[in-house]
């Protein structure tokens, strides 16, 4: 399962409203090769399901992930911070054995 925190949900709702996206849109989370640690997170809005997608609901939000990415993201929690030490979405991934300093890439 992939979950989100209330802080992440608030920011996601704000971004959806700013972009004028309706309730048909959901959060698509994925993993792509690259970054200083080998794998990078990908986060976007989408409104079309693909074959093999895994679907979850957390805090009332629909989260979708392709099966290959889910193997790396199982158990991950998506958070959002806007404090003095940084602003943005954070992936709390129990599968990551190493992350880069910026938190945008990881290795397993």
Gaussian input, Z-matrix of N, CA and C with variables (Angstrom, degrees):
# hf/3-21g

backbone

0 1
 N
 C     1     B1
 C     2     B2     1     A1
 N     3     B3     2     A2     1     D1
 C     4     B4     3     A3     2     D2
 C     5     B5     4     A4     3     D3
 N     6     B6     5     A5     4     D4
 C     7     B7     6     A6     5     D5
 C     8     B8     7     A7     6     D6
 N     9     B9     8     A8     7     D7
 C    10    B10     9     A9     8     D8
 C    11    B11    10    A10     9     D9
 N    12    B12    11    A11    10    D10
 C    13    B13    12    A12    11    D11
 C    14    B14    13    A13    12    D12
 N    15    B15    14    A14    13    D13
 C    16    B16    15    A15    14    D14
 C    17    B17    16    A16    15    D15
 N    18    B18    17    A17    16    D16
 C    19    B19    18    A18    17    D17
 C    20    B20    19    A19    18    D18
 N    21    B21    20    A20    19    D19
 C    22    B22    21    A21    20    D20
 C    23    B23    22    A22    21    D21
 N    24    B24    23    A23    22    D22
 C    25    B25    24    A24    23    D23
 C    26    B26    25    A25    24    D24
 N    27    B27    26    A26    25    D25
 C    28    B28    27    A27    26    D26
 C    29    B29    28    A28    27    D27
 N    30    B30    29    A29    28    D28
 C    31    B31    30    A30    29    D29
 C    32    B32    31    A31    30    D30
 N    33    B33    32    A32    31    D31
 C    34    B34    33    A33    32    D32
 C    35    B35    34    A34    33    D33
 N    36    B36    35    A35    34    D34
 C    37    B37    36    A36    35    D35
 C    38    B38    37    A37    36    D36
 N    39    B39    38    A38    37    D37
 C    40    B40    39    A39    38    D38
 C    41    B41    40    A40    39    D39
 N    42    B42    41    A41    40    D40
 C    43    B43    42    A42    41    D41
 C    44    B44    43    A43    42    D42
 N    45    B45    44    A44    43    D43
 C    46    B46    45    A45    44    D44
 C    47    B47    46    A46    45    D45
 N    48    B48    47    A47    46    D46
 C    49    B49    48    A48    47    D47
 C    50    B50    49    A49    48    D48
 N    51    B51    50    A50    49    D49
 C    52    B52    51    A51    50    D50
 C    53    B53    52    A52    51    D51
 N    54    B54    53    A53    52    D52
 C    55    B55    54    A54    53    D53
 C    56    B56    55    A55    54    D54
 N    57    B57    56    A56    55    D55
 C    58    B58    57    A57    56    D56
 C    59    B59    58    A58    57    D57
 N    60    B60    59    A59    58    D58
 C    61    B61    60    A60    59    D59
 C    62    B62    61    A61    60    D60
 N    63    B63    62    A62    61    D61
 C    64    B64    63    A63    62    D62
 C    65    B65    64    A64    63    D63
 N    66    B66    65    A65    64    D64
 C    67    B67    66    A66    65    D65
 C    68    B68    67    A67    66    D66
 N    69    B69    68    A68    67    D67
 C    70    B70    69    A69    68    D68
 C    71    B71    70    A70    69    D69
 N    72    B72    71    A71    70    D70
 C    73    B73    72    A72    71    D71
 C    74    B74    73    A73    72    D72
 N    75    B75    74    A74    73    D73
 C    76    B76    75    A75    74    D74
 C    77    B77    76    A76    75    D75
 N    78    B78    77    A77    76    D76
 C    79    B79    78    A78    77    D77
 C    80    B80    79    A79    78    D78
 N    81    B81    80    A80    79    D79
 C    82    B82    81    A81    80    D80
 C    83    B83    82    A82    81    D81
 N    84    B84    83    A83    82    D82
 C    85    B85    84    A84    83    D83
 C    86    B86    85    A85    84    D84
 N    87    B87    86    A86    85    D85
 C    88    B88    87    A87    86    D86
 C    89    B89    88    A88    87    D87
 N    90    B90    89    A89    88    D88
 C    91    B91    90    A90    89    D89
 C    92    B92    91    A91    90    D90
 N    93    B93    92    A92    91    D91
 C    94    B94    93    A93    92    D92
 C    95    B95    94    A94    93    D93
 N    96    B96    95    A95    94    D94
 C    97    B97    96    A96    95    D95
 C    98    B98    97    A97    96    D96
 N    99    B99    98    A98    97    D97
 C   100   B100    99    A99    98    D98
 C   101   B101   100   A100    99    D99
 N   102   B102   101   A101   100   D100
 C   103   B103   102   A102   101   D101
 C   104   B104   103   A103   102   D102
 N   105   B105   104   A104   103   D103
 C   106   B106   105   A105   104   D104
 C   107   B107   106   A106   105   D105
 N   108   B108   107   A107   106   D106
 C   109   B109   108   A108   107   D107
 C   110   B110   109   A109   108   D108
 N   111   B111   110   A110   109   D109
 C   112   B112   111   A111   110   D110
 C   113   B113   112   A112   111   D111
 N   114   B114   113   A113   112   D112
 C   115   B115   114   A114   113   D113
 C   116   B116   115   A115   114   D114
 N   117   B117   116   A116   115   D115
 C   118   B118   117   A117   116   D116
 C   119   B119   118   A118   117   D117
 N   120   B120   119   A119   118   D118
 C   121   B121   120   A120   119   D119
 C   122   B122   121   A121   120   D120
 N   123   B123   122   A122   121   D121
 C   124   B124   123   A123   122   D122
 C   125   B125   124   A124   123   D123
 N   126   B126   125   A125   124   D124
 C   127   B127   126   A126   125   D125
 C   128   B128   127   A127   126   D126
 N   129   B129   128   A128   127   D127
 C   130   B130   129   A129   128   D128
 C   131   B131   130   A130   129   D129
 N   132   B132   131   A131   130   D130
 C   133   B133   132   A132   131   D131
 C   134   B134   133   A133   132   D132
 N   135   B135   134   A134   133   D133
 C   136   B136   135   A135   134   D134
 C   137   B137   136   A136   135   D135
 N   138   B138   137   A137   136   D136
 C   139   B139   138   A138   137   D137
 C   140   B140   139   A139   138   D138
 N   141   B141   140   A140   139   D139
 C   142   B142   141   A141   140   D140
 C   143   B143   142   A142   141   D141
 N   144   B144   143   A143   142   D142
 C   145   B145   144   A144   143   D143
 C   146   B146   145   A145   144   D144
 N   147   B147   146   A146   145   D145
 C   148   B148   147   A147   146   D146
 C   149   B149   148   A148   147   D147
 N   150   B150   149   A149   148   D148
 C   151   B151   150   A150   149   D149
 C   152   B152   151   A151   150   D150
 N   153   B153   152   A152   151   D151
 C   154   B154   153   A153   152   D152
 C   155   B155   154   A154   153   D153
 N   156   B156   155   A155   154   D154
 C   157   B157   156   A156   155   D155
 C   158   B158   157   A157   156   D156
 N   159   B159   158   A158   157   D157
 C   160   B160   159   A159   158   D158
 C   161   B161   160   A160   159   D159
 N   162   B162   161   A161   160   D160
 C   163   B163   162   A162   161   D161
 C   164   B164   163   A163   162   D162
 N   165   B165   164   A164   163   D163
 C   166   B166   165   A165   164   D164
 C   167   B167   166   A166   165   D165
 N   168   B168   167   A167   166   D166
 C   169   B169   168   A168   167   D167
 C   170   B170   169   A169   168   D168
 N   171   B171   170   A170   169   D169
 C   172   B172   171   A171   170   D170
 C   173   B173   172   A172   171   D171
 N   174   B174   173   A173   172   D172
 C   175   B175   174   A174   173   D173
 C   176   B176   175   A175   174   D174
 N   177   B177   176   A176   175   D175
 C   178   B178   177   A177   176   D176
 C   179   B179   178   A178   177   D177
 N   180   B180   179   A179   178   D178
 C   181   B181   180   A180   179   D179
 C   182   B182   181   A181   180   D180
 N   183   B183   182   A182   181   D181
 C   184   B184   183   A183   182   D182
 C   185   B185   184   A184   183   D183
 N   186   B186   185   A185   184   D184
 C   187   B187   186   A186   185   D185
 C   188   B188   187   A187   186   D186
 N   189   B189   188   A188   187   D187
 C   190   B190   189   A189   188   D188
 C   191   B191   190   A190   189   D189
 N   192   B192   191   A191   190   D190
 C   193   B193   192   A192   191   D191
 C   194   B194   193   A193   192   D192
 N   195   B195   194   A194   193   D193
 C   196   B196   195   A195   194   D194
 C   197   B197   196   A196   195   D195
 N   198   B198   197   A197   196   D196
 C   199   B199   198   A198   197   D197
 C   200   B200   199   A199   198   D198
 N   201   B201   200   A200   199   D199
 C   202   B202   201   A201   200   D200
 C   203   B203   202   A202   201   D201
 N   204   B204   203   A203   202   D202
 C   205   B205   204   A204   203   D203
 C   206   B206   205   A205   204   D204
 N   207   B207   206   A206   205   D205
 C   208   B208   207   A207   206   D206
 C   209   B209   208   A208   207   D207
 N   210   B210   209   A209   208   D208
 C   211   B211   210   A210   209   D209
 C   212   B212   211   A211   210   D210
 N   213   B213   212   A212   211   D211
 C   214   B214   213   A213   212   D212
 C   215   B215   214   A214   213   D213
 N   216   B216   215   A215   214   D214
 C   217   B217   216   A216   215   D215
 C   218   B218   217   A217   216   D216
 N   219   B219   218   A218   217   D217
 C   220   B220   219   A219   218   D218
 C   221   B221   220   A220   219   D219
 N   222   B222   221   A221   220   D220
 C   223   B223   222   A222   221   D221
 C   224   B224   223   A223   222   D222
 N   225   B225   224   A224   223   D223
 C   226   B226   225   A225   224   D224
 C   227   B227   226   A226   225   D225
 N   228   B228   227   A227   226   D226
 C   229   B229   228   A228   227   D227
 C   230   B230   229   A229   228   D228
 N   231   B231   230   A230   229   D229
 C   232   B232   231   A231   230   D230
 C   233   B233   232   A232   231   D231
 N   234   B234   233   A233   232   D232
 C   235   B235   234   A234   233   D233
 C   236   B236   235   A235   234   D234
 N   237   B237   236   A236   235   D235
 C   238   B238   237   A237   236   D236
 C   239   B239   238   A238   237   D237
 N   240   B240   239   A239   238   D238
 C   241   B241   240   A240   239   D239
 C   242   B242   241   A241   240   D240
 N   243   B243   242   A242   241   D241
 C   244   B244   243   A243   242   D242
 C   245   B245   244   A244   243   D243
 N   246   B246   245   A245   244   D244
 C   247   B247   246   A246   245   D245
 C   248   B248   247   A247   246   D246
 N   249   B249   248   A248   247   D247
 C   250   B250   249   A249   248   D248
 C   251   B251   250   A250   249   D249
 N   252   B252   251   A251   250   D250
 C   253   B253   252   A252   251   D251
 C   254   B254   253   A253   252   D252
 N   255   B255   254   A254   253   D253
 C   256   B256   255   A255   254   D254
 C   257   B257   256   A256   255   D255
 N   258   B258   257   A257   256   D256
 C   259   B259   258   A258   257   D257
 C   260   B260   259   A259   258   D258
 N   261   B261   260   A260   259   D259
 C   262   B262   261   A261   260   D260
 C   263   B263   262   A262   261   D261
 N   264   B264   263   A263   262   D262
 C   265   B265   264   A264   263   D263
 C   266   B266   265   A265   264   D264
 N   267   B267   266   A266   265   D265
 C   268   B268   267   A267   266   D266
 C   269   B269   268   A268   267   D267
 N   270   B270   269   A269   268   D268
 C   271   B271   270   A270   269   D269
 C   272   B272   271   A271   270   D270
 N   273   B273   272   A272   271   D271
 C   274   B274   273   A273   272   D272
 C   275   B275   274   A274   273   D273
 N   276   B276   275   A275   274   D274
 C   277   B277   276   A276   275   D275
 C   278   B278   277   A277   276   D276
 N   279   B279   278   A278   277   D277
 C   280   B280   279   A279   278   D278
 C   281   B281   280   A280   279   D279
 N   282   B282   281   A281   280   D280
 C   283   B283   282   A282   281   D281
 C   284   B284   283   A283   282   D282
 N   285   B285   284   A284   283   D283
 C   286   B286   285   A285   284   D284
 C   287   B287   286   A286   285   D285
 N   288   B288   287   A287   286   D286
 C   289   B289   288   A288   287   D287
 C   290   B290   289   A289   288   D288
 N   291   B291   290   A290   289   D289
 C   292   B292   291   A291   290   D290
 C   293   B293   292   A292   291   D291
 N   294   B294   293   A293   292   D292
 C   295   B295   294   A294   293   D293
 C   296   B296   295   A295   294   D294
 N   297   B297   296   A296   295   D295
 C   298   B298   297   A297   296   D296
 C   299   B299   298   A298   297   D297
 N   300   B300   299   A299   298   D298
 C   301   B301   300   A300   299   D299
 C   302   B302   301   A301   300   D300
 N   303   B303   302   A302   301   D301
 C   304   B304   303   A303   302   D302
 C   305   B305   304   A304   303   D303
 N   306   B306   305   A305   304   D304
 C   307   B307   306   A306   305   D305
 C   308   B308   307   A307   306   D306
 N   309   B309   308   A308   307   D307
 C   310   B310   309   A309   308   D308
 C   311   B311   310   A310   309   D309
 N   312   B312   311   A311   310   D310
 C   313   B313   312   A312   311   D311
 C   314   B314   313   A313   312   D312
 N   315   B315   314   A314   313   D313
 C   316   B316   315   A315   314   D314
 C   317   B317   316   A316   315   D315
 N   318   B318   317   A317   316   D316
 C   319   B319   318   A318   317   D317
 C   320   B320   319   A319   318   D318
 N   321   B321   320   A320   319   D319
 C   322   B322   321   A321   320   D320
 C   323   B323   322   A322   321   D321

   B1=1.4443
   B2=1.5236
   B3=1.3040
   B4=1.4584
   B5=1.5218
   B6=1.3353
   B7=1.4548
   B8=1.5292
   B9=1.3297
   B10=1.4595
   B11=1.5204
   B12=1.3093
   B13=1.4618
   B14=1.5314
   B15=1.3279
   B16=1.4644
   B17=1.5324
   B18=1.3409
   B19=1.4722
   B20=1.5239
   B21=1.3157
   B22=1.4694
   B23=1.5239
   B24=1.3224
   B25=1.4594
   B26=1.5242
   B27=1.3340
   B28=1.4631
   B29=1.5193
   B30=1.3275
   B31=1.4639
   B32=1.5284
   B33=1.3170
   B34=1.4698
   B35=1.5277
   B36=1.3300
   B37=1.4708
   B38=1.5190
   B39=1.3229
   B40=1.4628
   B41=1.5284
   B42=1.3284
   B43=1.4626
   B44=1.5255
   B45=1.3340
   B46=1.4696
   B47=1.5263
   B48=1.3217
   B49=1.4675
   B50=1.5307
   B51=1.3293
   B52=1.4667
   B53=1.5234
   B54=1.3240
   B55=1.4591
   B56=1.5270
   B57=1.3363
   B58=1.4599
   B59=1.5171
   B60=1.3384
   B61=1.4612
   B62=1.5262
   B63=1.3160
   B64=1.4654
   B65=1.5256
   B66=1.3209
   B67=1.4574
   B68=1.5145
   B69=1.3422
   B70=1.4642
   B71=1.5248
   B72=1.3211
   B73=1.4637
   B74=1.5178
   B75=1.3200
   B76=1.4565
   B77=1.5184
   B78=1.3185
   B79=1.4614
   B80=1.5196
   B81=1.3155
   B82=1.4647
   B83=1.5256
   B84=1.3250
   B85=1.4565
   B86=1.5216
   B87=1.3225
   B88=1.4571
   B89=1.5119
   B90=1.3072
   B91=1.4584
   B92=1.5225
   B93=1.3279
   B94=1.4554
   B95=1.5191
   B96=1.3168
   B97=1.4503
   B98=1.5157
   B99=1.3267
   B100=1.4569
   B101=1.5081
   B102=1.3058
   B103=1.4594
   B104=1.5104
   B105=1.3099
   B106=1.4604
   B107=1.5241
   B108=1.3279
   B109=1.4644
   B110=1.5259
   B111=1.3330
   B112=1.4646
   B113=1.5140
   B114=1.3278
   B115=1.4594
   B116=1.5259
   B117=1.3281
   B118=1.4651
   B119=1.5212
   B120=1.3221
   B121=1.4622
   B122=1.5209
   B123=1.3165
   B124=1.4537
   B125=1.5244
   B126=1.3191
   B127=1.4552
   B128=1.5185
   B129=1.3403
   B130=1.4576
   B131=1.5274
   B132=1.3282
   B133=1.4564
   B134=1.5216
   B135=1.3215
   B136=1.4591
   B137=1.5310
   B138=1.3283
   B139=1.4630
   B140=1.5203
   B141=1.3383
   B142=1.4597
   B143=1.5174
   B144=1.3289
   B145=1.4594
   B146=1.5194
   B147=1.3225
   B148=1.4592
   B149=1.5201
   B150=1.3150
   B151=1.4552
   B152=1.5264
   B153=1.3134
   B154=1.4608
   B155=1.5208
   B156=1.3395
   B157=1.4567
   B158=1.5219
   B159=1.3190
   B160=1.4555
   B161=1.5231
   B162=1.3306
   B163=1.4552
   B164=1.5273
   B165=1.3435
   B166=1.4536
   B167=1.5176
   B168=1.3201
   B169=1.4550
   B170=1.5165
   B171=1.3302
   B172=1.4536
   B173=1.5152
   B174=1.3165
   B175=1.4626
   B176=1.5291
   B177=1.3310
   B178=1.4545
   B179=1.5151
   B180=1.3343
   B181=1.4652
   B182=1.5301
   B183=1.3260
   B184=1.4619
   B185=1.5215
   B186=1.3368
   B187=1.4647
   B188=1.5195
   B189=1.3238
   B190=1.4563
   B191=1.5228
   B192=1.3268
   B193=1.4613
   B194=1.5216
   B195=1.3257
   B196=1.4645
   B197=1.5316
   B198=1.3204
   B199=1.4651
   B200=1.5249
   B201=1.3225
   B202=1.4673
   B203=1.5252
   B204=1.3287
   B205=1.4651
   B206=1.5201
   B207=1.3340
   B208=1.4557
   B209=1.5296
   B210=1.3086
   B211=1.4662
   B212=1.5270
   B213=1.3266
   B214=1.4676
   B215=1.5323
   B216=1.3349
   B217=1.4640
   B218=1.5257
   B219=1.3128
   B220=1.4650
   B221=1.5319
   B222=1.3157
   B223=1.4626
   B224=1.5170
   B225=1.3199
   B226=1.4636
   B227=1.5237
   B228=1.3253
   B229=1.4568
   B230=1.5236
   B231=1.3198
   B232=1.4538
   B233=1.5210
   B234=1.3312
   B235=1.4567
   B236=1.5246
   B237=1.3156
   B238=1.4536
   B239=1.5174
   B240=1.3269
   B241=1.4621
   B242=1.5186
   B243=1.3260
   B244=1.4621
   B245=1.5192
   B246=1.3210
   B247=1.4583
   B248=1.5206
   B249=1.2987
   B250=1.4611
   B251=1.5207
   B252=1.3149
   B253=1.4660
   B254=1.5141
   B255=1.2951
   B256=1.4544
   B257=1.5038
   B258=1.3128
   B259=1.4508
   B260=1.5030
   B261=1.3268
   B262=1.4509
   B263=1.5120
   B264=1.3387
   B265=1.4534
   B266=1.5198
   B267=1.3240
   B268=1.4595
   B269=1.5195
   B270=1.3197
   B271=1.4603
   B272=1.5211
   B273=1.3146
   B274=1.4648
   B275=1.5208
   B276=1.3305
   B277=1.4580
   B278=1.5260
   B279=1.3342
   B280=1.4650
   B281=1.5261
   B282=1.3226
   B283=1.4662
   B284=1.5227
   B285=1.3194
   B286=1.4678
   B287=1.5210
   B288=1.3306
   B289=1.4625
   B290=1.5139
   B291=1.3398
   B292=1.4634
   B293=1.5143
   B294=1.3327
   B295=1.4657
   B296=1.5165
   B297=1.3195
   B298=1.4542
   B299=1.5272
   B300=1.3007
   B301=1.4569
   B302=1.5126
   B303=1.3223
   B304=1.4729
   B305=1.5207
   B306=1.3370
   B307=1.4602
   B308=1.5212
   B309=1.3278
   B310=1.4608
   B311=1.5315
   B312=1.3215
   B313=1.4573
   B314=1.5217
   B315=1.3409
   B316=1.4685
   B317=1.5244
   B318=1.3184
   B319=1.4749
   B320=1.5177
   B321=1.3411
   B322=1.4639
   B323=1.5186
   A1=109.90
   A2=116.52
   A3=123.66
   A4=106.51
   A5=117.17
   A6=121.21
   A7=110.43
   A8=115.23
   A9=120.73
   A10=108.86
   A11=115.58
   A12=121.09
   A13=109.26
   A14=117.07
   A15=119.47
   A16=112.78
   A17=117.59
   A18=120.24
   A19=111.09
   A20=116.97
   A21=120.65
   A22=110.06
   A23=117.41
   A24=120.78
   A25=111.17
   A26=117.03
   A27=120.30
   A28=111.57
   A29=116.94
   A30=120.36
   A31=110.80
   A32=117.21
   A33=121.30
   A34=110.20
   A35=116.48
   A36=119.84
   A37=111.23
   A38=116.70
   A39=121.44
   A40=110.75
   A41=117.42
   A42=121.50
   A43=111.76
   A44=116.75
   A45=120.33
   A46=110.71
   A47=116.44
   A48=120.27
   A49=110.84
   A50=116.99
   A51=120.79
   A52=111.83
   A53=116.88
   A54=121.41
   A55=112.42
   A56=117.03
   A57=121.05
   A58=113.70
   A59=117.23
   A60=121.88
   A61=110.16
   A62=116.54
   A63=120.77
   A64=110.91
   A65=116.00
   A66=122.39
   A67=115.20
   A68=118.02
   A69=120.71
   A70=112.07
   A71=117.56
   A72=121.24
   A73=110.95
   A74=114.80
   A75=122.01
   A76=108.62
   A77=115.35
   A78=121.76
   A79=108.16
   A80=116.78
   A81=121.40
   A82=107.78
   A83=115.02
   A84=122.31
   A85=107.86
   A86=116.53
   A87=119.37
   A88=112.07
   A89=114.26
   A90=123.03
   A91=107.70
   A92=116.34
   A93=121.91
   A94=108.52
   A95=116.20
   A96=120.47
   A97=110.38
   A98=116.14
   A99=120.49
   A100=111.75
   A101=115.18
   A102=120.99
   A103=110.72
   A104=115.82
   A105=119.65
   A106=113.64
   A107=118.34
   A108=120.47
   A109=113.25
   A110=117.83
   A111=120.24
   A112=115.79
   A113=117.66
   A114=122.22
   A115=108.85
   A116=116.72
   A117=121.22
   A118=109.98
   A119=114.85
   A120=121.18
   A121=109.79
   A122=115.30
   A123=122.16
   A124=107.41
   A125=116.82
   A126=122.65
   A127=108.11
   A128=116.48
   A129=120.27
   A130=109.39
   A131=115.87
   A132=121.90
   A133=108.12
   A134=116.27
   A135=121.88
   A136=107.52
   A137=116.01
   A138=119.09
   A139=112.20
   A140=116.55
   A141=120.75
   A142=110.26
   A143=115.30
   A144=120.57
   A145=109.75
   A146=115.79
   A147=122.34
   A148=108.72
   A149=115.42
   A150=120.24
   A151=109.96
   A152=115.68
   A153=121.29
   A154=114.24
   A155=118.44
   A156=120.67
   A157=111.01
   A158=115.26
   A159=122.95
   A160=106.62
   A161=117.36
   A162=121.65
   A163=110.47
   A164=115.38
   A165=122.15
   A166=108.89
   A167=115.95
   A168=120.91
   A169=108.18
   A170=115.63
   A171=121.32
   A172=108.30
   A173=117.31
   A174=122.62
   A175=111.57
   A176=117.11
   A177=121.28
   A178=114.51
   A179=117.29
   A180=121.59
   A181=110.07
   A182=115.57
   A183=121.14
   A184=108.57
   A185=115.75
   A186=123.12
   A187=107.33
   A188=116.29
   A189=121.95
   A190=108.86
   A191=115.10
   A192=121.22
   A193=108.73
   A194=117.26
   A195=118.96
   A196=108.78
   A197=116.51
   A198=121.45
   A199=112.71
   A200=117.77
   A201=120.12
   A202=110.58
   A203=116.89
   A204=120.30
   A205=111.36
   A206=116.67
   A207=120.31
   A208=111.61
   A209=117.40
   A210=120.40
   A211=111.06
   A212=117.32
   A213=122.42
   A214=112.57
   A215=116.70
   A216=120.77
   A217=114.74
   A218=118.56
   A219=121.41
   A220=109.85
   A221=116.24
   A222=121.16
   A223=114.45
   A224=117.77
   A225=121.87
   A226=111.03
   A227=115.36
   A228=122.13
   A229=108.21
   A230=116.00
   A231=122.42
   A232=108.55
   A233=116.18
   A234=121.97
   A235=108.84
   A236=116.56
   A237=122.02
   A238=108.30
   A239=116.10
   A240=121.42
   A241=108.67
   A242=115.15
   A243=119.32
   A244=110.21
   A245=115.17
   A246=121.34
   A247=113.11
   A248=115.10
   A249=122.21
   A250=112.67
   A251=117.39
   A252=121.01
   A253=113.37
   A254=118.40
   A255=120.81
   A256=111.31
   A257=114.23
   A258=120.46
   A259=108.10
   A260=116.16
   A261=119.23
   A262=112.59
   A263=113.31
   A264=120.43
   A265=109.87
   A266=115.58
   A267=122.50
   A268=108.88
   A269=115.78
   A270=121.81
   A271=107.81
   A272=116.35
   A273=121.63
   A274=105.38
   A275=114.60
   A276=122.10
   A277=110.42
   A278=117.65
   A279=120.34
   A280=113.27
   A281=117.97
   A282=121.61
   A283=112.83
   A284=117.32
   A285=121.04
   A286=110.03
   A287=115.51
   A288=120.03
   A289=111.25
   A290=115.67
   A291=121.23
   A292=107.86
   A293=116.28
   A294=120.82
   A295=108.56
   A296=115.41
   A297=119.10
   A298=109.20
   A299=116.73
   A300=121.61
   A301=113.61
   A302=117.25
   A303=120.09
   A304=111.92
   A305=118.48
   A306=122.11
   A307=114.39
   A308=117.53
   A309=120.39
   A310=113.46
   A311=116.82
   A312=118.34
   A313=109.44
   A314=114.62
   A315=119.35
   A316=109.10
   A317=114.43
   A318=121.99
   A319=107.59
   A320=115.34
   A321=120.43
   A322=109.54
   D1=147.61
   D2=173.87
   D3=-117.11
   D4=131.31
   D5=-177.13
   D6=-123.40
   D7=165.58
   D8=174.47
   D9=-129.90
   D10=155.30
   D11=177.94
   D12=-89.46
   D13=163.74
   D14=175.54
   D15=-57.62
   D16=-36.37
   D17=177.66
   D18=-62.48
   D19=-42.12
   D20=178.76
   D21=-66.18
   D22=-40.94
   D23=178.92
   D24=-60.78
   D25=-44.04
   D26=178.77
   D27=-59.08
   D28=-43.77
   D29=-179.72
   D30=-68.55
   D31=-39.99
   D32=178.53
   D33=-61.98
   D34=-44.99
   D35=178.06
   D36=-61.71
   D37=-39.96
   D38=178.40
   D39=-63.25
   D40=-45.67
   D41=-179.89
   D42=-65.12
   D43=-40.16
   D44=177.32
   D45=-61.22
   D46=-42.26
   D47=179.52
   D48=-65.83
   D49=-41.94
   D50=179.23
   D51=-62.77
   D52=-35.17
   D53=-179.15
   D54=-88.87
   D55=-2.75
   D56=178.42
   D57=69.22
   D58=31.89
   D59=-178.82
   D60=-87.33
   D61=137.44
   D62=-179.28
   D63=-86.91
   D64=-175.55
   D65=-177.16
   D66=-68.13
   D67=-9.62
   D68=177.47
   D69=-73.82
   D70=-16.44
   D71=-177.46
   D72=-85.59
   D73=144.07
   D74=178.76
   D75=-132.18
   D76=176.34
   D77=179.95
   D78=-91.71
   D79=126.45
   D80=174.24
   D81=-107.67
   D82=121.61
   D83=179.46
   D84=-111.69
   D85=138.88
   D86=179.74
   D87=-153.71
   D88=177.25
   D89=178.62
   D90=-128.58
   D91=135.59
   D92=175.31
   D93=-129.45
   D94=154.08
   D95=176.89
   D96=-69.97
   D97=141.75
   D98=178.29
   D99=134.01
   D100=-177.51
   D101=-177.72
   D102=84.61
   D103=168.34
   D104=-175.06
   D105=-72.03
   D106=-15.26
   D107=178.30
   D108=-106.11
   D109=-2.76
   D110=175.77
   D111=114.50
   D112=-37.34
   D113=179.82
   D114=-130.66
   D115=142.77
   D116=179.17
   D117=-123.03
   D118=149.96
   D119=176.54
   D120=-82.04
   D121=148.37
   D122=175.92
   D123=-129.97
   D124=129.63
   D125=-177.05
   D126=-136.06
   D127=127.41
   D128=-176.69
   D129=-156.89
   D130=169.87
   D131=171.58
   D132=-95.25
   D133=146.36
   D134=179.23
   D135=-149.86
   D136=159.84
   D137=175.66
   D138=-134.14
   D139=14.06
   D140=178.35
   D141=-128.86
   D142=127.32
   D143=175.83
   D144=-80.88
   D145=148.72
   D146=177.62
   D147=-116.99
   D148=157.43
   D149=178.97
   D150=-58.20
   D151=132.19
   D152=178.13
   D153=87.78
   D154=-1.09
   D155=179.04
   D156=-62.77
   D157=143.47
   D158=173.37
   D159=-101.26
   D160=132.04
   D161=-177.48
   D162=-115.72
   D163=137.57
   D164=179.59
   D165=-136.95
   D166=160.30
   D167=172.48
   D168=-129.84
   D169=131.46
   D170=179.66
   D171=-145.05
   D172=131.75
   D173=-179.24
   D174=55.10
   D175=26.27
   D176=179.52
   D177=84.51
   D178=2.72
   D179=179.52
   D180=-105.14
   D181=143.23
   D182=176.79
   D183=-88.48
   D184=129.33
   D185=179.14
   D186=-121.17
   D187=132.22
   D188=-178.50
   D189=-125.67
   D190=142.59
   D191=-178.55
   D192=-146.49
   D193=138.18
   D194=175.37
   D195=-71.27
   D196=156.63
   D197=-173.34
   D198=-61.73
   D199=-40.02
   D200=-179.19
   D201=-63.00
   D202=-44.72
   D203=178.41
   D204=-66.43
   D205=-36.02
   D206=-178.15
   D207=-60.02
   D208=-30.92
   D209=178.05
   D210=-60.07
   D211=-30.36
   D212=178.33
   D213=-91.52
   D214=-21.05
   D215=-170.94
   D216=-108.69
   D217=-1.14
   D218=-178.85
   D219=-54.57
   D220=125.04
   D221=179.58
   D222=88.05
   D223=2.80
   D224=-177.67
   D225=-76.45
   D226=143.92
   D227=174.15
   D228=-117.13
   D229=132.76
   D230=178.39
   D231=-98.35
   D232=125.91
   D233=-179.33
   D234=-125.06
   D235=165.62
   D236=175.26
   D237=-134.75
   D238=132.78
   D239=176.17
   D240=-126.76
   D241=148.35
   D242=175.91
   D243=-135.97
   D244=37.67
   D245=-178.59
   D246=-83.64
   D247=-176.62
   D248=-178.51
   D249=-66.82
   D250=-27.56
   D251=-177.37
   D252=-87.53
   D253=5.87
   D254=179.42
   D255=149.26
   D256=155.95
   D257=-178.03
   D258=-135.96
   D259=132.73
   D260=175.93
   D261=144.93
   D262=-178.35
   D263=178.64
   D264=-80.17
   D265=140.27
   D266=178.56
   D267=-123.52
   D268=134.60
   D269=176.57
   D270=-99.85
   D271=117.78
   D272=176.73
   D273=-98.44
   D274=94.85
   D275=-169.60
   D276=-110.17
   D277=110.10
   D278=-179.65
   D279=-68.69
   D280=-13.39
   D281=-179.34
   D282=-87.08
   D283=-15.31
   D284=-177.07
   D285=-74.05
   D286=126.62
   D287=176.99
   D288=-93.79
   D289=-17.84
   D290=-179.43
   D291=-154.81
   D292=140.05
   D293=174.87
   D294=-129.78
   D295=157.07
   D296=177.15
   D297=-82.60
   D298=170.23
   D299=-178.05
   D300=-62.08
   D301=-32.91
   D302=-178.46
   D303=-81.96
   D304=-14.23
   D305=177.76
   D306=79.93
   D307=7.62
   D308=-178.02
   D309=-94.31
   D310=-9.82
   D311=177.21
   D312=-137.34
   D313=162.30
   D314=-175.23
   D315=-154.62
   D316=170.83
   D317=174.78
   D318=-133.72
   D319=153.98
   D320=176.42
   D321=-122.69

